[in-house]
Amino acid sequence: MTTVEIEYCVPCGFRDRALDVQRAILTALERDIDEFRLVMGDHGIFQVNVDGTTVFDKDEDEFDVDAIVRAVRGAL
């Protein structure tokens, strides 16, 4: 079972960003994903995880929706 999770900072206002990334991932890869979670967080977090492995972290990677979709695809 494949799970994709986006954890985003609520106080930072990252909800719209998380929803944009979620939409892009589901548009491209919906048939390959069993479960998708949006997790509310704080302290500036914005991470995308596939089966517990981080494929995007805003502290380490440049924000690019297409690159995030490619990273998720690569982890599948």
N, CA, C and O atoms as a DFTB+ gen file, in Angstrom:
304 C
 N C O
     1  1       0.844      -1.183       0.000
     2  2       0.000       0.000       0.000
     3  2       0.887       1.243       0.000
     4  3       1.764       1.374       0.854
     5  1       0.673       2.146      -0.936
     6  2       1.472       3.353      -1.054
     7  2       0.732       4.533      -0.430
     8  3      -0.428       4.798      -0.748
     9  1       1.429       5.236       0.466
    10  2       0.855       6.398       1.126
    11  2       1.696       7.626       0.836
    12  3       2.914       7.615       1.015
    13  1       1.044       8.677       0.390
    14  2       1.694       9.968       0.198
    15  2       1.138      10.908       1.265
    16  3      -0.066      10.953       1.515
    17  1       2.043      11.651       1.880
    18  2       1.654      12.558       2.960
    19  2       2.303      13.918       2.736
    20  3       3.495      14.014       2.444
    21  1       1.501      14.957       2.877
    22  2       2.032      16.322       2.861
    23  2       1.798      16.898       4.245
    24  3       0.660      16.990       4.704
    25  1       2.880      17.285       4.908
    26  2       2.765      17.972       6.188
    27  2       3.102      19.433       5.951
    28  3       4.153      19.757       5.399
    29  1       2.197      20.317       6.376
    30  2       2.360      21.739       6.075
    31  2       2.091      22.584       7.316
    32  3       1.341      22.191       8.210
    33  1       2.720      23.747       7.345
    34  2       2.607      24.672       8.476
    35  2       1.324      25.490       8.350
    36  3       1.143      26.238       7.390
    37  1       0.436      25.336       9.334
    38  2      -0.820      26.090       9.347
    39  2      -0.566      27.571       9.625
    40  3      -1.059      28.416       8.877
    41  1       0.198      27.923      10.690
    42  2       0.417      29.350      10.971
    43  2       1.114      30.101       9.826
    44  3       0.946      31.313       9.689
    45  1       1.890      29.390       9.013
    46  2       2.601      30.021       7.891
    47  2       1.699      30.251       6.687
    48  3       2.073      30.964       5.756
    49  1       0.522      29.656       6.701
    50  2      -0.394      29.809       5.581
    51  2      -0.049      28.928       4.391
    52  3      -0.294      29.313       3.247
    53  1       0.514      27.755       4.642
    54  2       0.931      26.859       3.560
    55  2      -0.186      25.929       3.061
    56  3       0.079      25.045       2.247
    57  1      -1.419      26.110       3.531
    58  2      -2.503      25.218       3.119
    59  2      -2.724      25.255       1.608
    60  3      -2.845      24.204       0.980
    61  1      -2.779      26.436       1.022
    62  2      -3.010      26.522      -0.423
    63  2      -1.883      25.850      -1.201
    64  3      -2.131      25.188      -2.209
    65  1      -0.670      26.017      -0.743
    66  2       0.482      25.368      -1.375
    67  2       0.322      23.849      -1.296
    68  3       0.557      23.143      -2.277
    69  1      -0.078      23.353      -0.127
    70  2      -0.274      21.912       0.058
    71  2      -1.377      21.392      -0.863
    72  3      -1.245      20.317      -1.448
    73  1      -2.452      22.148      -0.989
    74  2      -3.555      21.725      -1.852
    75  2      -3.148      21.728      -3.326
    76  3      -3.575      20.862      -4.089
    77  1      -2.329      22.693      -3.727
    78  2      -1.825      22.724      -5.102
    79  2      -0.954      21.507      -5.398
    80  3      -1.076      20.888      -6.455
    81  1      -0.075      21.169      -4.457
    82  2       0.797      20.008      -4.636
    83  2      -0.032      18.727      -4.636
    84  3       0.199      17.834      -5.451
    85  1      -0.991      18.638      -3.728
    86  2      -1.859      17.461      -3.683
    87  2      -2.574      17.271      -5.017
    88  3      -2.600      16.166      -5.559
    89  1      -3.149      18.341      -5.541
    90  2      -3.870      18.276      -6.812
    91  2      -2.950      17.803      -7.936
    92  3      -3.339      16.961      -8.745
    93  1      -1.734      18.340      -7.987
    94  2      -0.788      17.966      -9.046
    95  2      -0.386      16.495      -8.934
    96  3      -0.307      15.793      -9.942
    97  1      -0.134      16.035      -7.719
    98  2       0.252      14.631      -7.521
    99  2      -0.897      13.709      -7.906
   100  3      -0.693      12.720      -8.610
   101  1      -2.103      14.028      -7.446
   102  2      -3.245      13.171      -7.763
   103  2      -3.575      13.181      -9.251
   104  3      -3.971      12.156      -9.804
   105  1      -3.418      14.319      -9.896
   106  2      -3.675      14.390     -11.334
   107  2      -2.730      13.465     -12.091
   108  3      -3.140      12.788     -13.035
   109  1      -1.473      13.436     -11.679
   110  2      -0.468      12.642     -12.384
   111  2      -0.415      11.188     -11.944
   112  3      -0.134      10.304     -12.753
   113  1      -0.685      10.932     -10.661
   114  2      -0.350       9.607     -10.106
   115  2      -1.468       8.935      -9.310
   116  3      -1.206       7.979      -8.580
   117  1      -2.672       9.401      -9.432
   118  2      -3.765       8.907      -8.590
   119  2      -3.910       7.386      -8.620
   120  3      -4.200       6.783      -7.587
   121  1      -3.721       6.769      -9.743
   122  2      -3.890       5.308      -9.853
   123  2      -2.786       4.532      -9.136
   124  3      -2.946       3.343      -8.859
   125  1      -1.676       5.193      -8.835
   126  2      -0.545       4.520      -8.201
   127  2      -0.494       4.720      -6.688
   128  3       0.396       4.194      -6.021
   129  1      -1.446       5.478      -6.147
   130  2      -1.438       5.833      -4.725
   131  2      -2.652       5.210      -4.044
   132  3      -3.772       5.296      -4.546
   133  1      -2.414       4.583      -2.895
   134  2      -3.509       3.970      -2.146
   135  2      -4.113       4.921      -1.123
   136  3      -5.313       4.871      -0.850
   137  1      -3.275       5.787      -0.560
   138  2      -3.747       6.693       0.489
   139  2      -3.003       8.016       0.377
   140  3      -1.809       8.049       0.082
   141  1      -3.726       9.106       0.618
   142  2      -3.128      10.443       0.569
   143  2      -3.549      11.187       1.816
   144  3      -4.735      11.241       2.140
   145  1      -2.586      11.762       2.521
   146  2      -2.878      12.474       3.765
   147  2      -2.358      13.906       3.700
   148  3      -1.271      14.174       3.188
   149  1      -3.161      14.809       4.232
   150  2      -2.705      16.166       4.522
   151  2      -2.599      16.257       6.034
   152  3      -3.571      16.000       6.745
   153  1      -1.418      16.624       6.528
   154  2      -1.168      16.684       7.963
   155  2      -0.840      18.121       8.339
   156  3       0.090      18.722       7.801
   157  1      -1.612      18.657       9.264
   158  2      -1.380      20.028       9.708
   159  2      -0.234      20.059      10.710
   160  3      -0.174      19.243      11.630
   161  1       0.676      21.013      10.517
   162  2       1.825      21.147      11.395
   163  2       2.099      22.607      11.699
   164  3       1.259      23.477      11.470
   165  1       3.293      22.857      12.221
   166  2       3.697      24.224      12.532
   167  2       5.211      24.337      12.391
   168  3       5.851      23.443      11.838
   169  1       5.774      25.407      12.876
   170  2       7.226      25.645      12.848
   171  2       7.799      25.666      11.428
   172  3       8.947      25.276      11.216
   173  1       6.990      26.126      10.445
   174  2       7.500      26.312       9.093
   175  2       7.625      25.061       8.255
   176  3       8.242      25.101       7.191
   177  1       7.062      23.956       8.696
   178  2       7.246      22.691       7.976
   179  2       6.472      22.665       6.659
   180  3       5.346      23.155       6.570
   181  1       7.094      22.090       5.654
   182  2       6.429      21.704       4.420
   183  2       7.224      20.546       3.859
   184  3       8.292      20.731       3.276
   185  1       6.690      19.347       4.041
   186  2       7.365      18.133       3.595
   187  2       6.387      17.253       2.841
   188  3       5.190      17.234       3.127
   189  1       6.924      16.524       1.873
   190  2       6.160      15.513       1.164
   191  2       6.868      14.182       1.400
   192  3       8.066      14.042       1.153
   193  1       6.101      13.214       1.881
   194  2       6.649      11.894       2.194
   195  2       5.914      10.821       1.410
   196  3       4.703      10.903       1.205
   197  1       6.657       9.820       0.979
   198  2       6.082       8.653       0.329
   199  2       6.469       7.443       1.169
   200  3       7.648       7.119       1.307
   201  1       5.469       6.788       1.721
   202  2       5.693       5.628       2.587
   203  2       6.725       5.920       3.676
   204  3       7.572       5.080       3.980
   205  1       6.646       7.115       4.257
   206  2       7.509       7.480       5.366
   207  2       8.864       8.047       4.978
   208  3       9.628       8.465       5.849
   209  1       9.175       8.069       3.702
   210  2      10.448       8.611       3.220
   211  2      10.213      10.007       2.658
   212  3       9.344      10.201       1.808
   213  1      10.981      10.968       3.130
   214  2      10.831      12.348       2.674
   215  2      11.394      12.495       1.264
   216  3      12.560      12.188       1.014
   217  1      10.548      12.971       0.343
   218  2      10.987      13.223      -1.034
   219  2      11.085      14.712      -1.325
   220  3      11.673      15.111      -2.330
   221  1      10.509      15.541      -0.447
   222  2      10.631      16.991      -0.564
   223  2      10.577      17.600       0.819
   224  3       9.717      17.252       1.629
   225  1      11.501      18.515       1.088
   226  2      11.530      19.274       2.341
   227  2      11.887      20.707       1.973
   228  3      12.948      20.951       1.396
   229  1      11.015      21.659       2.298
   230  2      11.250      23.044       1.877
   231  2      12.538      23.612       2.447
   232  3      13.084      24.570       1.900
   233  1      13.030      23.043       3.531
   234  2      14.293      23.510       4.108
   235  2      15.510      23.061       3.293
   236  3      16.599      23.617       3.435
   237  1      15.314      22.051       2.439
   238  2      16.443      21.507       1.677
   239  2      16.284      21.642       0.166
   240  3      17.271      21.635      -0.570
   241  1      15.036      21.765      -0.294
   242  2      14.767      21.746      -1.726
   243  2      14.060      23.027      -2.155
   244  3      13.360      23.662      -1.365
   245  1      14.256      23.394      -3.416
   246  2      13.552      24.542      -3.977
   247  2      12.120      24.118      -4.322
   248  3      11.905      23.048      -4.892
   249  1      11.148      24.960      -3.976
   250  2       9.756      24.624      -4.225
   251  2       9.451      24.689      -5.712
   252  3       9.536      25.748      -6.334
   253  1       9.094      23.540      -6.270
   254  2       8.725      23.419      -7.680
   255  2       7.742      22.262      -7.758
   256  3       8.115      21.108      -7.546
   257  1       6.499      22.566      -8.058
   258  2       5.448      21.542      -8.046
   259  2       5.794      20.391      -8.982
   260  3       5.633      19.228      -8.611
   261  1       6.265      20.695     -10.184
   262  2       6.597      19.629     -11.135
   263  2       7.719      18.741     -10.609
   264  3       7.684      17.523     -10.785
   265  1       8.713      19.348      -9.966
   266  2       9.817      18.566      -9.398
   267  2       9.324      17.681      -8.255
   268  3       9.806      16.561      -8.081
   269  1       8.372      18.179      -7.481
   270  2       7.818      17.372      -6.387
   271  2       7.069      16.178      -6.965
   272  3       7.208      15.064      -6.460
   273  1       6.284      16.387      -8.004
   274  2       5.568      15.269      -8.651
   275  2       6.557      14.249      -9.174
   276  3       6.342      13.047      -9.016
   277  1       7.641      14.701      -9.797
   278  2       8.655      13.772     -10.287
   279  2       9.307      12.996      -9.142
   280  3       9.580      11.803      -9.274
   281  1       9.554      13.674      -8.020
   282  2      10.148      12.998      -6.869
   283  2       9.208      11.935      -6.308
   284  3       9.645      10.848      -5.932
   285  1       7.932      12.251      -6.254
   286  2       6.949      11.262      -5.779
   287  2       6.900      10.095      -6.751
   288  3       6.899       8.939      -6.326
   289  1       6.861      10.376      -8.048
   290  2       6.846       9.315      -9.058
   291  2       8.080       8.410      -8.903
   292  3       7.974       7.186      -8.982
   293  1       9.223       9.016      -8.688
   294  2      10.451       8.241      -8.508
   295  2      10.422       7.357      -7.270
   296  3      11.028       6.286      -7.257
   297  1       9.726       7.795      -6.236
   298  2       9.648       7.017      -4.991
   299  2       8.636       5.877      -5.094
   300  3       8.683       4.922      -4.319
   301  1       7.722       5.987      -6.058
   302  2       6.726       4.926      -6.244
   303  2       7.371       3.766      -6.944
   304  3       6.714       2.758      -7.204
